[in-house]
């Protein structure tokens, strides 16, 4: 079923576009595309693996200062924070993009342009969003727009992987009560709206025993690898709901090495990733997997009746799930903008973004995209790969959408 935007949301957008200052900002965004692309490339070439974002953070902070934001600083957890001051006190609009990428140092040398496409690891996720922020700020200033609410621009750290959205967690630990709503830019296609939060947990389980020679110790000791295999097999047979979408994967399995190929390893570890759009289902899956681990160790110990297989765990990621109304004002506001640009909105079934943290805390939030394609045929699909790419044509349209969305929330003085 297609998404139907309310008449109220359409009317609010038309009223916004009737303001000459707003249209001046929209026009500026198109003219600003060359500069936006220059900053986009510059920031991409400053590598920023998760937990190692400091160089990019310093560069982004300097760019925010150059745009005249108030109180630009690097805060808790390495986050870059700057404020576009509004005309009235009160709660603020948060615009977020994350500084880190999934790629280790040495992955990026130079951004390559070919046939209207930029190629580089991290060229989309999420570096483009940082450049969009800068262009939107310039557009508002060029149009002499003062917002009613303050707008906080956040370059957050540790969104990816084991960072578990740590930058957003740190930011909210100090500023949660100030925030009215959150706009995060962290999705490839502008048409795709992420409004629900897929919770995820990634847990490493380690199984330990005595170990020994594969032949001479056989029957005298239980085997940690076999306990881990019991866990993997039991998880593989789990039945989970398709709605809310729920998933699981044994993503890593490690024991021994080639030098010990004729031994019973004394230790084995597996990593399990599990996700759900529903907090209760995620918790059920969590408890079920832990029960499987305990039973596997008991069964492997009982199989031989000697020694005991023990286990421990380490949680690498723990990101909350959450949901909100598909027709919440912020979601409808973005959908109206996308519709007005001639595209069909797609509500994504979930997603793991910084909005997980804000949605779980009851802050109205939406995650918007950064690339433009009128017919959805030219949208990047290789995020998190070395072949990541970004289409230049029409890129300013996403900046225009960001301007309209934040003005719809922050208001105009």
QUIFENRA-V839609 format. One record per pair of residues at least 6 apart in sequence whose ideal C-beta (glycine too) atoms are under 6 Angstrom apart, sorted by sequence separation. I is the first residue (numbers start at 1). GAP is how many residues later the second one is. D is the distance in Angstrom with one decimal. If there is no record, write none. Layout:
# QUIFENRA-V839609
I | GAP | D
I | GAP | D
This chain:
# QUIFENRA-V839609
16 | 6 | 5.5
74 | 6 | 5.7
75 | 6 | 5.0
159 | 6 | 5.5
240 | 6 | 4.0
276 | 6 | 4.1
359 | 6 | 5.1
373 | 6 | 5.0
382 | 6 | 5.2
65 | 7 | 4.8
111 | 7 | 5.5
112 | 7 | 4.5
187 | 7 | 5.6
301 | 7 | 5.1
338 | 7 | 4.9
358 | 7 | 4.3
48 | 8 | 3.9
64 | 8 | 4.7
73 | 8 | 5.9
158 | 8 | 3.6
301 | 8 | 5.1
371 | 8 | 5.7
46 | 9 | 5.4
111 | 9 | 4.3
158 | 9 | 4.8
212 | 9 | 5.4
256 | 9 | 4.0
300 | 9 | 5.0
371 | 9 | 5.9
380 | 9 | 5.5
46 | 10 | 4.5
72 | 10 | 3.9
157 | 10 | 3.7
255 | 10 | 4.3
335 | 10 | 4.5
355 | 10 | 4.2
61 | 11 | 5.6
156 | 11 | 3.4
210 | 11 | 4.8
274 | 11 | 5.0
71 | 12 | 5.5
108 | 12 | 5.4
156 | 12 | 5.3
209 | 12 | 5.8
297 | 12 | 4.4
355 | 12 | 4.8
46 | 13 | 5.4
61 | 13 | 5.8
69 | 13 | 3.6
70 | 13 | 4.6
108 | 13 | 5.4
209 | 13 | 5.5
235 | 13 | 6.0
255 | 13 | 3.7
378 | 13 | 5.4
69 | 14 | 6.0
107 | 14 | 4.6
297 | 14 | 5.3
353 | 14 | 4.6
69 | 15 | 5.8
70 | 15 | 5.2
209 | 15 | 4.7
235 | 15 | 5.9
254 | 15 | 5.3
208 | 16 | 6.0
57 | 17 | 5.7
154 | 17 | 6.0
207 | 17 | 3.9
253 | 17 | 5.0
64 | 18 | 4.1
103 | 18 | 4.4
232 | 18 | 4.7
293 | 18 | 5.8
61 | 19 | 4.8
103 | 19 | 5.8
252 | 19 | 3.8
60 | 20 | 5.1
133 | 20 | 5.2
207 | 20 | 4.7
250 | 20 | 5.6
251 | 20 | 5.1
371 | 20 | 5.9
57 | 21 | 5.6
101 | 21 | 3.7
207 | 21 | 5.2
326 | 21 | 5.9
250 | 22 | 5.5
251 | 22 | 5.1
372 | 22 | 3.9
57 | 23 | 5.1
249 | 24 | 5.1
53 | 25 | 5.8
372 | 25 | 4.0
248 | 26 | 4.3
372 | 26 | 5.6
98 | 28 | 4.7
247 | 28 | 4.9
370 | 28 | 5.0
97 | 29 | 5.3
225 | 30 | 4.9
246 | 30 | 4.1
97 | 32 | 3.3
244 | 32 | 5.8
245 | 32 | 5.4
334 | 32 | 5.4
342 | 32 | 6.0
97 | 33 | 5.1
244 | 33 | 4.1
244 | 34 | 3.9
330 | 34 | 4.9
334 | 34 | 5.7
246 | 35 | 5.4
324 | 35 | 5.9
331 | 35 | 5.4
320 | 36 | 5.9
328 | 36 | 5.9
330 | 36 | 4.9
244 | 37 | 5.7
319 | 37 | 5.1
322 | 37 | 3.8
322 | 38 | 4.1
282 | 39 | 5.2
225 | 40 | 5.8
228 | 40 | 4.5
320 | 40 | 3.8
223 | 41 | 5.3
57 | 42 | 5.7
228 | 42 | 5.0
279 | 42 | 4.5
56 | 43 | 5.2
224 | 43 | 5.8
225 | 43 | 4.6
224 | 44 | 4.2
277 | 44 | 5.9
276 | 45 | 5.9
53 | 46 | 4.3
53 | 47 | 5.0
217 | 47 | 5.7
214 | 48 | 5.0
214 | 49 | 5.8
50 | 50 | 4.3
214 | 50 | 5.6
48 | 51 | 5.3
48 | 52 | 5.2
212 | 52 | 5.1
48 | 53 | 5.7
132 | 53 | 5.8
211 | 53 | 5.1
211 | 54 | 5.8
49 | 55 | 5.4
211 | 55 | 3.0
93 | 56 | 5.4
99 | 56 | 4.8
129 | 56 | 3.6
92 | 57 | 5.6
100 | 57 | 5.9
209 | 57 | 5.8
47 | 58 | 5.3
92 | 58 | 4.2
93 | 58 | 4.8
94 | 58 | 5.0
95 | 58 | 5.2
96 | 58 | 4.6
98 | 58 | 4.8
99 | 58 | 5.5
102 | 58 | 5.0
234 | 58 | 4.6
87 | 59 | 5.5
100 | 59 | 5.9
208 | 59 | 5.2
88 | 60 | 5.3
92 | 60 | 5.3
96 | 60 | 5.7
100 | 60 | 5.2
126 | 60 | 5.0
47 | 61 | 5.3
86 | 61 | 4.4
87 | 61 | 5.5
98 | 61 | 3.5
207 | 61 | 4.9
231 | 61 | 5.6
86 | 62 | 5.2
231 | 62 | 5.4
86 | 63 | 4.6
206 | 63 | 4.5
86 | 64 | 4.5
124 | 64 | 6.0
337 | 64 | 5.0
85 | 65 | 5.8
204 | 65 | 5.8
205 | 65 | 5.5
231 | 65 | 4.6
230 | 66 | 3.8
44 | 67 | 5.4
83 | 67 | 5.5
84 | 67 | 4.3
204 | 67 | 4.8
337 | 67 | 5.0
83 | 69 | 5.4
203 | 69 | 5.5
227 | 69 | 5.0
41 | 70 | 4.6
60 | 70 | 5.8
67 | 70 | 4.6
227 | 70 | 5.3
63 | 71 | 5.6
82 | 71 | 5.0
202 | 71 | 4.6
334 | 71 | 5.5
333 | 72 | 5.9
81 | 73 | 5.8
201 | 73 | 5.8
227 | 73 | 4.0
277 | 73 | 4.4
226 | 74 | 5.5
80 | 75 | 3.6
200 | 75 | 4.3
333 | 75 | 4.8
44 | 76 | 5.2
79 | 77 | 5.3
198 | 77 | 5.3
199 | 77 | 5.8
44 | 78 | 5.7
79 | 78 | 5.7
222 | 78 | 4.7
44 | 79 | 5.3
78 | 79 | 4.4
198 | 79 | 5.2
222 | 79 | 5.1
77 | 80 | 5.5
196 | 81 | 5.6
222 | 82 | 4.8
227 | 82 | 4.8
44 | 83 | 4.7
199 | 83 | 4.4
43 | 84 | 5.1
94 | 85 | 5.0
222 | 85 | 5.7
224 | 85 | 6.0
92 | 86 | 5.3
220 | 86 | 5.9
221 | 86 | 5.2
43 | 87 | 5.5
93 | 87 | 6.0
222 | 87 | 5.0
40 | 88 | 5.8
79 | 88 | 5.0
93 | 88 | 5.9
94 | 88 | 4.5
95 | 88 | 5.0
96 | 88 | 4.4
97 | 88 | 5.0
205 | 88 | 5.5
91 | 89 | 3.7
77 | 90 | 5.2
40 | 91 | 3.8
39 | 92 | 4.7
79 | 92 | 5.4
77 | 93 | 3.5
76 | 94 | 4.4
36 | 95 | 5.1
39 | 95 | 5.6
60 | 95 | 4.8
210 | 97 | 5.4
209 | 98 | 6.0
36 | 99 | 4.1
209 | 100 | 5.2
207 | 102 | 5.8
208 | 102 | 5.1
32 | 103 | 5.0
53 | 104 | 4.9
207 | 104 | 5.1
245 | 104 | 5.4
245 | 105 | 5.9
32 | 106 | 5.9
205 | 106 | 5.9
206 | 106 | 5.2
50 | 108 | 5.6
205 | 108 | 5.1
29 | 110 | 4.8
50 | 110 | 4.7
203 | 110 | 5.4
204 | 110 | 4.7
28 | 111 | 4.3
50 | 111 | 5.4
203 | 112 | 5.3
50 | 113 | 4.5
25 | 114 | 4.2
28 | 114 | 4.4
202 | 114 | 4.5
25 | 115 | 5.7
202 | 115 | 3.9
200 | 117 | 6.0
201 | 117 | 5.3
25 | 118 | 3.8
24 | 119 | 4.0
200 | 119 | 4.9
199 | 120 | 5.9
199 | 121 | 5.3
21 | 122 | 4.6
199 | 122 | 2.7
21 | 124 | 5.2
197 | 124 | 5.5
197 | 125 | 4.1
196 | 127 | 4.8
195 | 136 | 4.7
193 | 141 | 5.7
191 | 147 | 5.7
181 | 149 | 5.5
191 | 152 | 4.7
193 | 152 | 6.0
198 | 152 | 3.7
200 | 152 | 5.6
164 | 153 | 4.6
198 | 153 | 5.8
162 | 154 | 4.8
165 | 154 | 5.9
192 | 154 | 5.0
193 | 154 | 5.5
194 | 154 | 4.8
196 | 154 | 5.0
198 | 154 | 5.1
162 | 155 | 5.8
164 | 155 | 5.4
191 | 155 | 5.5
192 | 156 | 5.3
194 | 157 | 3.9
197 | 158 | 6.0
197 | 159 | 3.8
197 | 162 | 4.5
186 | 167 | 4.8
184 | 169 | 5.6
184 | 170 | 4.9
184 | 171 | 5.0
195 | 171 | 5.5
194 | 173 | 3.8
182 | 176 | 4.3
192 | 177 | 5.4
190 | 179 | 4.1
187 | 180 | 5.4
189 | 180 | 4.6
182 | 181 | 5.5
186 | 181 | 5.5
188 | 181 | 5.7
187 | 182 | 4.1
189 | 182 | 5.8
190 | 182 | 5.6
181 | 183 | 4.4
182 | 183 | 4.1
184 | 183 | 4.5
185 | 183 | 5.6
188 | 183 | 5.5
179 | 184 | 5.6
185 | 185 | 5.7
191 | 185 | 5.9
168 | 186 | 4.2
169 | 188 | 5.8
165 | 189 | 5.2
168 | 189 | 4.4
189 | 190 | 4.2
188 | 191 | 5.6
165 | 192 | 5.1
188 | 192 | 4.8
159 | 195 | 5.7
190 | 208 | 5.0
190 | 211 | 6.0
183 | 222 | 5.9
181 | 228 | 5.5
129 | 241 | 5.6
128 | 242 | 4.6
124 | 256 | 5.3
96 | 258 | 5.3
125 | 258 | 4.4
124 | 259 | 5.5
151 | 259 | 5.2
149 | 261 | 4.3
136 | 263 | 5.7
147 | 263 | 3.9
148 | 263 | 3.6
124 | 264 | 5.7
135 | 264 | 4.8
139 | 264 | 5.6
121 | 265 | 5.2
123 | 265 | 5.2
148 | 265 | 5.3
124 | 266 | 5.2
136 | 266 | 5.0
121 | 267 | 5.4
123 | 267 | 4.6
132 | 267 | 5.1
136 | 267 | 5.1
146 | 267 | 4.2
119 | 270 | 5.0
132 | 270 | 5.7
117 | 272 | 5.1
118 | 272 | 4.5
117 | 274 | 5.8
116 | 276 | 5.0
116 | 277 | 5.6
102 | 282 | 5.2
95 | 311 | 5.9
93 | 313 | 5.9
93 | 316 | 4.8
93 | 317 | 4.6
9 | 323 | 4.0
13 | 323 | 4.6
9 | 324 | 5.9
6 | 326 | 5.8
10 | 326 | 5.4
87 | 326 | 3.7
5 | 327 | 5.9
9 | 327 | 4.2
5 | 330 | 5.0
5 | 331 | 4.8
3 | 332 | 5.8
5 | 334 | 5.5
3 | 342 | 4.7
3 | 344 | 5.7
33 | 363 | 4.4
30 | 366 | 4.7
29 | 367 | 5.0
29 | 370 | 4.4
29 | 371 | 4.9
26 | 374 | 5.1
25 | 378 | 5.4
